[in-house]
């Protein structure tokens, strides 16, 4: 079996790993192994699309989604009084 050393791990990440390992009743090393194995051997590939693309796809099938917004009546500009 191979070994892996991770340097400069953020303190918050290490603490979250420790808490997660404690909740599962395993060592931090075992928890890290399980996380890596679950992530890298899952049958679903990671979603690499950008956030904007994913949002656009959510609303793609809505009818008349591409119609322009109605014109708003123009109001004369005036300063706001506080």
C-alpha positions as CSV (number, residue, x, y, z in Angstrom):
1,X,0.0,0.0,0.0
2,X,1.1,3.5,-0.8
3,X,1.6,6.3,1.8
4,X,0.7,10.0,1.4
5,X,2.0,12.9,3.5
6,X,0.0,16.1,3.3
7,X,1.8,19.3,4.4
8,X,0.5,22.7,5.2
9,X,-3.0,21.5,5.9
10,X,-5.3,24.3,7.1
11,X,-6.0,24.2,10.8
12,X,-9.8,24.4,10.2
13,X,-9.7,21.5,7.8
14,X,-7.7,19.4,10.2
15,X,-10.2,20.2,13.0
16,X,-13.1,19.3,10.8
17,X,-11.4,16.0,9.9
18,X,-10.8,15.3,13.6
19,X,-14.5,16.0,14.4
20,X,-15.7,13.8,11.6
21,X,-13.4,11.0,12.5
22,X,-14.6,11.1,16.1
23,X,-18.2,11.1,15.0
24,X,-17.5,7.9,13.0
25,X,-15.4,6.3,15.7
26,X,-12.3,6.0,13.6
27,X,-8.8,7.6,13.5
28,X,-8.2,10.8,11.5
29,X,-6.1,8.7,9.1
30,X,-8.9,6.2,8.5
31,X,-11.4,9.0,8.0
32,X,-9.1,10.6,5.4
33,X,-8.8,7.3,3.6
34,X,-12.5,6.8,3.6
35,X,-13.1,10.4,2.2
36,X,-10.5,9.9,-0.5
37,X,-11.9,6.4,-1.5
38,X,-15.5,7.6,-1.5
39,X,-14.7,10.7,-3.6
40,X,-12.3,9.0,-6.1
41,X,-14.2,5.7,-6.6
42,X,-17.7,7.1,-6.9
43,X,-19.5,6.2,-10.2
44,X,-20.6,9.8,-10.7
45,X,-18.0,12.2,-12.2
46,X,-17.5,15.5,-10.5
47,X,-19.6,18.4,-11.9
48,X,-17.1,20.7,-13.5
49,X,-19.7,23.1,-15.0
50,X,-19.6,26.7,-13.8
51,X,-22.3,28.0,-11.5
52,X,-23.8,30.2,-14.2
53,X,-24.1,27.3,-16.5
54,X,-25.8,25.2,-13.9
55,X,-28.3,28.0,-13.0
56,X,-29.1,28.6,-16.7
57,X,-29.8,24.8,-17.2
58,X,-32.2,24.9,-14.2
59,X,-34.4,27.5,-16.0
60,X,-33.8,26.4,-19.6
61,X,-37.2,24.7,-20.0
62,X,-39.3,27.5,-18.7
63,X,-41.6,28.8,-21.5
64,X,-40.9,32.3,-22.7
65,X,-37.7,32.4,-20.7
66,X,-35.9,34.4,-23.3
67,X,-38.4,37.2,-23.8
68,X,-37.1,40.7,-22.8
69,X,-38.4,42.4,-19.7
70,X,-41.2,45.0,-20.3
71,X,-40.1,48.6,-20.5
72,X,-40.4,50.5,-17.2
73,X,-41.7,54.0,-17.3
74,X,-38.8,56.5,-17.0
75,X,-39.0,58.7,-13.9
76,X,-37.2,62.0,-13.8
77,X,-34.0,61.8,-11.8
78,X,-34.1,63.5,-8.4
79,X,-31.7,63.3,-5.5
80,X,-32.7,61.4,-2.4
81,X,-33.2,63.4,0.7
82,X,-32.0,61.9,4.0
